[in-house]
Amino acid sequence: MFIRSLTLAGLLLSLAACSQFPLAQPDLLALQKQASSAYAAGDYVTASEGFRTLAEAMPQDADVRYRLGNSLAQQKQIDAAIATYREALQRDPKHAKAWHNLIFLQLEGVNYSVAEMYKHIDTRDPQIAPIVRKAEAVMDLFDVRPQP
């Protein structure tokens, strides 16, 4: 009888300790719904906060980091979004959407550089033409055009 009581007490203590965790499974689901709803409503700051909390609570989850990267990109926090997509890809190297968005953001950086180049050089210069052709060929893959 004593052992049964001791086992029951241990079980109750374990259950009580579980309730001390900051986010239980139902709370994570509710937070994910809130973050996704905020994103859909265009409230990217709230979405980022929710996805960041989820990322901390689920350190191996690639998709949460992908979604956090999306909300950061919407806020024009490009460096943070790129880093977050890379975190997602460290956890799941086959996450195609994270790869796409990472490459797209990096191509936007190329787009910016090409636009700057157009402001300062003569693109008809034979020494510059090969560089322009290469940059434009890469951007064509993602339908990104340099902005003059």
C-alpha atoms as one frame of an Amber mdcrd trajectory, in Angstrom:
protein
   0.000   0.000   0.000   2.857   2.358   0.849   4.511   1.775  -2.551   1.233
   2.389  -4.359   0.779   5.683  -2.467   4.360   6.677  -3.219   3.879   5.893
  -6.919   0.634   7.888  -7.012   2.324  10.831  -5.279   5.160  10.728  -7.818
   2.683  10.649 -10.695   0.756  13.602  -9.275   3.985  15.567  -8.842   4.944
  14.799 -12.434   1.579  15.980 -13.702   1.810  19.125 -11.610   5.260  19.817
 -13.028   3.900  19.429 -16.566   1.369  22.158 -15.900   4.266  24.494 -15.078
   5.517  24.478 -18.683   4.944  27.874 -20.301   3.172  26.464 -23.373   1.325
  23.164 -23.270   0.345  21.455 -26.529  -3.153  23.063 -26.738  -1.553  26.462
 -26.106   0.883  25.878 -28.978  -1.980  25.065 -31.318  -3.870  28.176 -30.232
  -0.753  30.320 -30.685  -0.164  28.850 -34.131  -3.734  29.694 -35.122  -3.342
  33.235 -33.745  -0.044  33.789 -35.562  -1.454  32.407 -38.820  -4.579  34.560
 -38.497  -2.470  37.641 -37.810  -0.376  36.884 -40.905  -3.496  36.419 -43.051
  -4.841  39.746 -41.747  -1.589  41.516 -42.634  -0.535  42.012 -39.002   3.010
  40.821 -39.597   4.395  42.157 -36.315   1.944  40.070 -34.272   2.503  37.104
 -36.582   6.273  37.383 -36.082   5.892  37.510 -32.322   3.718  34.397 -32.357
   5.938  32.452 -34.744   9.041  33.477 -32.761   7.464  32.132 -29.550   6.545
  28.923 -31.368  10.093  28.603 -32.719  11.474  28.881 -29.196   8.984  26.292
 -27.921   9.633  23.911 -30.839  13.356  24.180 -31.550  13.400  21.486 -34.267
  10.373  22.716 -36.242  11.394  23.968 -39.700   7.938  25.096 -40.815   7.503
  27.537 -37.926  10.803  29.147 -38.905   9.673  29.286 -42.534   6.522  31.113
 -41.452   8.538  33.433 -39.206  10.780  34.179 -42.183   7.713  35.047 -44.254
   6.393  37.477 -41.647   9.836  39.090 -41.321  10.113  39.428 -45.103   6.718
  41.140 -45.194   8.102  43.683 -42.717  11.130  44.259 -44.996  13.453  42.734
 -42.383  15.320  41.016 -45.180  18.500  40.015 -43.323  16.466  38.531 -40.469
  14.187  36.715 -42.929  17.174  35.242 -44.781  18.710  34.059 -41.505  15.386
  32.531 -40.445  14.937  30.682 -43.754  18.464  29.319 -43.267  17.467  28.120
 -39.780  14.460  26.361 -41.322  16.695  24.707 -43.893  19.140  23.537 -41.238
  16.239  21.646 -39.687  14.746  20.433 -42.967  17.034  20.744 -46.007  14.171
  19.556 -48.255  11.826  22.437 -47.358  11.245  23.641 -50.927   9.299  26.768
 -49.990  12.064  27.917 -47.644  14.610  27.402 -50.436  12.425  29.349 -52.860
  11.924  32.294 -50.516  15.594  32.362 -49.488  16.726  32.454 -53.109  14.066
  34.996 -54.021  15.200  37.379 -51.265  18.804  36.936 -52.298  17.826  37.703
 -55.894  16.139  40.862 -54.705  19.559  41.818 -53.338  21.027  41.154 -56.791
  18.201  43.231 -58.248  19.144  46.135 -55.994  22.826  45.815 -56.945  22.015
  45.710 -60.659  19.781  48.771 -60.311  22.639  50.599 -58.575  25.004  49.459
 -61.307  22.668  50.853 -63.980  22.821  54.262 -62.289  26.598  54.455 -62.428
  27.847  52.655 -65.515  27.257  52.502 -69.212  25.675  49.084 -69.766  26.803
  49.205 -73.405  30.420  49.125 -72.258  31.873  45.842 -73.615  33.581  45.131
 -70.296  30.307  45.478 -68.375  27.948  43.748 -70.848  28.829  40.170 -69.753
  28.131  41.033 -66.118  24.800  42.596 -67.017  23.814  39.556 -69.116  24.647
  37.146 -66.276  22.773  39.150 -63.664  19.734  39.473 -65.898  19.769  35.743
 -66.769  19.678  34.803 -63.097  16.896  37.283 -62.385  14.866  36.002 -65.349
  14.586  32.645 -63.612  12.458  34.286 -60.915  10.782  36.951 -63.061  12.668
  39.697 -61.220  13.587  42.743 -63.250  16.095  45.411 -62.323  14.484  48.696
 -61.478  16.227  51.573 -63.272
